Amino acid sequence: MQGGQIFDTVKFLAKFHKPIVLRHTGKIMKAIVRSEYGSPDVLRLEDVALPAPKSNEVLIKVHATTVNRTDCANLWGKPWIMKIILGFPKPRQPIPGTDFAGVIEKVGSDVTLFAVGDKVWGFNDVGLQSHAEYIAMPENNGITTIPHNFSFEEAASCAEGAHYAYNFINKVHLQAGQKVLVNGASGAIGSALVQMVKYCGLHVTAVCPTKAIDAVRSLGADKIIDYTVEDFTKDAERYDYVFDAVGKSTFAACKPLLLPKGIYISSELGPKVQNPFLALITPLFGGKKVIFPVPSNIPASLSFIKGLMEQAAFKPLIDRRYALEGIGEAYNYVVSGQKTGNVVITMP
Ligand SMILES: NC(=O)c1ccc[n+]([C@@H]2O[C@H](COP(=O)([O-])OP(=O)(O)OC[C@H]3O[C@@H](n4cnc5c(N)ncnc54)[C@H](OP(=O)(O)O)[C@@H]3O)[C@@H](O)[C@H]2O)c1
């Protein structure tokens, strides 16, 4: 979880997270609950109190959520810095879950942006407690309406990976006609990245496993390299950008692929934490360089992604669907690193 380490370090430095405190209505809902960090064995499906929205909050009936790599870091409390953000020695938030799509059931007295009945989706990397039938959250922090042509499952799958993908492309000045190679194009981040760079008019080479070739081609990739049969670093083409969305390469290995002013971005820290270090020193030499994709500003990400959704320029890849009762199995599949795009939890 090297990329998780840098993401979470940055999250910690950027904001000191206050836990969501559930205020009760006296009514009951189903939720996944845990009282300690650990494997999915610590998860239980329980009846808990339905949250009551504060004056600036909305109450949302969750129709779909996902299990993503951020949820895995939050569940296991790994790397260790997660525990500083989420609570030590136990998680402050008993209910996991970082994204959702659903319908607003109630609004607080000061809410102006949303109304009862609005279909909404959203994300918060430090936790929304959305592996539950209902959540209450502030109206102005990582929530927006669902474009009409998207289902709840699709909307929930447009959040986590796409947020991190947007934080690759908002660090550079993409120009139509440039060439980009996306490694890990079948992942949640990679599949979103392919669509975003395609939208910006670039020529995209996508690296993925055999099983995901058709799905990745459907996202608009111009050329596919199957990583199980070919080493993409031996590709003869030269690129303006190499984006490693799955963090399995190094700058040194990808450098020959880059044009003289080419840029390398990885979602991981790299061996011996080299990527943030290289991001500091490589710009000093004026040639090929490394940028580190520090993720920030979730509302800006959602706004960009929603714009693409409305223009039919973005559709999330959905791999498996699970019921809330099967969430442990979903976590085990996601942490295996083998999902194609997103894993959805469909609510009762
Ligand atoms: N902790 C955090 O806060 C956090 C949050 C988000 C992301 N991240 C990190 O960001 C990375 C990407 O996340 P993600 O959700 O997009 O990943 P993901 O969805 O789990 O990506 C899995 C996909 O990548 C493919 N893949 C595996 N090894 C590959 C390789 N060497 N070359 C090309 N493709 C390969 C897998 O194929 P196979 O089935 O063949 O293995 C699978 O299709 C992860 O390393 C994750 O830890 C961390």
The ligand as an SDF file (V2000), in Angstrom:
LIG
                    3D

 48 52  0  0  0  0  0  0  0  0999 V2000
   -4.8460    3.7410    0.2170 N   0  0  0  0  0  0  0  0  0  0  0  0
   -5.4100    4.6360   -0.5390 C   0  0  0  0  0  0  0  0  0  0  0  0
   -5.9370    5.6420   -0.0530 O   0  0  0  0  0  0  0  0  0  0  0  0
   -5.4590    4.3880   -2.0130 C   0  0  0  0  0  0  0  0  0  0  0  0
   -6.5620    4.8750   -2.6510 C   0  0  0  0  0  0  0  0  0  0  0  0
   -6.6730    4.6620   -3.9910 C   0  0  0  0  0  0  0  0  0  0  0  0
   -5.6860    3.9750   -4.6700 C   0  0  0  0  0  0  0  0  0  0  0  0
   -4.5930    3.5420   -4.0380 N   0  0  0  0  0  0  0  0  0  0  0  0
   -3.5490    2.8010   -4.8070 C   0  0  0  0  0  0  0  0  0  0  0  0
   -3.6150    3.1130   -6.1970 O   0  0  0  0  0  0  0  0  0  0  0  0
   -3.4170    1.9310   -6.9600 C   0  0  0  0  0  0  0  0  0  0  0  0
   -4.5250    1.7470   -7.9980 C   0  0  0  0  0  0  0  0  0  0  0  0
   -5.7880    1.6400   -7.3790 O   0  0  0  0  0  0  0  0  0  0  0  0
   -7.0150    1.0910   -8.2280 P   0  0  0  0  0  0  0  0  0  0  0  0
   -8.1990    1.0470   -7.3280 O   0  0  0  0  0  0  0  0  0  0  0  0
   -7.1170    1.8050   -9.5180 O   0  0  0  0  0  0  0  0  0  0  0  0
   -6.4990   -0.3900   -8.5190 O   0  0  0  0  0  0  0  0  0  0  0  0
   -7.3460   -1.6660   -8.8700 P   0  0  0  0  0  0  0  0  0  0  0  0
   -8.6710   -1.2600   -9.3960 O   0  0  0  0  0  0  0  0  0  0  0  0
   -7.2810   -2.6120   -7.7310 O   0  0  0  0  0  0  0  0  0  0  0  0
   -6.4530   -2.2360  -10.1040 O   0  0  0  0  0  0  0  0  0  0  0  0
   -6.5130   -3.5520  -10.4200 C   0  0  0  0  0  0  0  0  0  0  0  0
   -6.2300   -3.7610  -11.9100 C   0  0  0  0  0  0  0  0  0  0  0  0
   -4.8410   -3.4790  -12.2010 O   0  0  0  0  0  0  0  0  0  0  0  0
   -4.3250   -4.5930  -12.9340 C   0  0  0  0  0  0  0  0  0  0  0  0
   -2.8880   -4.7850  -12.7520 N   0  0  0  0  0  0  0  0  0  0  0  0
   -2.2640   -5.4040  -11.7250 C   0  0  0  0  0  0  0  0  0  0  0  0
   -0.9390   -5.4340  -11.9220 N   0  0  0  0  0  0  0  0  0  0  0  0
   -0.7070   -4.8300  -13.1180 C   0  0  0  0  0  0  0  0  0  0  0  0
    0.4640   -4.5600  -13.8630 C   0  0  0  0  0  0  0  0  0  0  0  0
    1.6810   -4.9200  -13.4240 N   0  0  0  0  0  0  0  0  0  0  0  0
    0.3390   -3.9200  -15.0280 N   0  0  0  0  0  0  0  0  0  0  0  0
   -0.8670   -3.5510  -15.4900 C   0  0  0  0  0  0  0  0  0  0  0  0
   -2.0230   -3.7880  -14.8310 N   0  0  0  0  0  0  0  0  0  0  0  0
   -1.9560   -4.4140  -13.6450 C   0  0  0  0  0  0  0  0  0  0  0  0
   -5.1030   -5.7640  -12.3890 C   0  0  0  0  0  0  0  0  0  0  0  0
   -5.0150   -6.8430  -13.2890 O   0  0  0  0  0  0  0  0  0  0  0  0
   -4.7830   -8.3530  -12.7380 P   0  0  0  0  0  0  0  0  0  0  0  0
   -6.1590   -8.8670  -12.4360 O   0  0  0  0  0  0  0  0  0  0  0  0
   -4.0910   -9.0520  -13.8750 O   0  0  0  0  0  0  0  0  0  0  0  0
   -3.9320   -8.2910  -11.4930 O   0  0  0  0  0  0  0  0  0  0  0  0
   -6.5150   -5.1920  -12.2830 C   0  0  0  0  0  0  0  0  0  0  0  0
   -7.1820   -5.2080  -13.5170 O   0  0  0  0  0  0  0  0  0  0  0  0
   -3.3350    0.7800   -5.9820 C   0  0  0  0  0  0  0  0  0  0  0  0
   -1.9850    0.4330   -5.8330 O   0  0  0  0  0  0  0  0  0  0  0  0
   -3.8690    1.3420   -4.7040 C   0  0  0  0  0  0  0  0  0  0  0  0
   -3.2300    0.7770   -3.5840 O   0  0  0  0  0  0  0  0  0  0  0  0
   -4.4770    3.6990   -2.7080 C   0  0  0  0  0  0  0  0  0  0  0  0
  1  2  1  0
  2  3  2  0
  2  4  1  0
  4  5  1  0
  4 48  2  0
  5  6  2  0
  6  7  1  0
  7  8  2  0
  8  9  1  0
  8 48  1  0
  9 10  1  0
  9 46  1  0
 10 11  1  0
 11 12  1  0
 11 44  1  0
 12 13  1  0
 13 14  1  0
 14 15  2  0
 14 16  1  0
 14 17  1  0
 17 18  1  0
 18 19  2  0
 18 20  1  0
 18 21  1  0
 21 22  1  0
 22 23  1  0
 23 24  1  0
 23 42  1  0
 24 25  1  0
 25 26  1  0
 25 36  1  0
 26 27  1  0
 26 35  1  0
 27 28  2  0
 28 29  1  0
 29 30  1  0
 29 35  2  0
 30 31  1  0
 30 32  2  0
 32 33  1  0
 33 34  2  0
 34 35  1  0
 36 37  1  0
 36 42  1  0
 37 38  1  0
 38 39  2  0
 38 40  1  0
 38 41  1  0
 42 43  1  0
 44 45  1  0
 44 46  1  0
 46 47  1  0
M  CHG  2   8   1  16  -1
M  END
$$$$
